Amino acid sequence: MNKKKILSRSFYNRDTVMVARELLGKLLVHETPEGRTVGQIVETEAYLQGDPACHAARGETKRNSSMFGPPGHAYVYIIYGIYSCFNVVTMPEGTGEAVLVRALEPVEGIPLMQFRRKREKLPELCGGPARLVQAMGLGINHNSIDLTSGALVICQGVTPENITVTNRIGISQGKDLFLRFYVTGNKYVSRK
């Protein structure tokens, strides 16, 4: 992947809601010994420090310390004891905000994604935070890594024509906040 296409740290060092919207259409690229997988980001959710659903709402802990780190790093955590979720840290260091990547449209390395997910149908590969992590070969070992260089990066993609804004899903607190963004009409979105 051309280094010029990798998003710079300044892209992430901005308002979290803006980053969540502008990540749509960008490409998540992961180089592994098994091969390269690429997915276009089609759904995100913003998590803000004062938000009751945000892991940083009660301050910094060992689990969420990556959220308070430099922008442009990954925040990966485990839910339900088995699934991982991939987030992108935003805002200046010390703020504690991130964007959850909820769904990808598979672009490259699809056979590898199918093998990892043990699924053939493309919409089942990356339509949800835990699914996309599995398909892309990500895990807790990717927590805190720099997304501006190395084997896991986010690159320029396309700008979607239409974006739908809704309330977030899959949470119990702060679900009334309209902080979920997805590419309108995209069949790879986790839930319409």
Helices and strands as residue ranges (DSSP letters): G 3-5, H 9-12, H 16-22, E 27-32, E 35-47, G 65-68, E 74-79, E 83-90, E 97-108, H 110-117, G 122-124, H 129-136, G 140-142, E 152-155, E 163-166, E 180-183
